[in-house]
Amino acid sequence: MANEEQKDDENPGNSYLKYSGMGVQMIVIIGAFTYAGYKIDEAAKHPVKWVTAILSLAGVFISLYLVIKSAKS
């Protein structure tokens, strides 16, 4: 079984799918956090969109953390 897992990791198609999935994951996380911040700012009628900025940065850091974590394994 270990050889089968090793062969799957060497397949270039699997690497492509793995890193494409990471990109999609980053887009979804950053988009969700930015959308949540936007909705909070709209509901609170903030003149400056600080919540959007803070949550979008949080989404960037969280997605980078997850990408780095999954790239190591």
JOVEN-V945797 format. One record per pair of residues at least 6 apart in sequence whose C-alpha atoms are under 7 Angstrom apart, sorted by the first residue. I is the first residue (numbers start at 1). J is the second residue. D is the distance in Angstrom with one decimal. If there is no record, write none. Layout:
BEGIN
i,j,d
I,J,D
I,J,D
END
This chain:
BEGIN
i,j,d
8,14,6.8
22,67,6.3
26,63,5.1
29,59,5.8
29,63,6.3
30,56,5.9
30,59,4.5
30,60,5.7
33,55,5.4
33,56,5.4
33,59,5.5
34,52,5.6
34,55,5.9
34,56,4.5
37,51,5.1
37,52,3.9
37,55,5.6
38,52,5.0
41,49,6.0
41,51,6.2
41,52,6.8
END
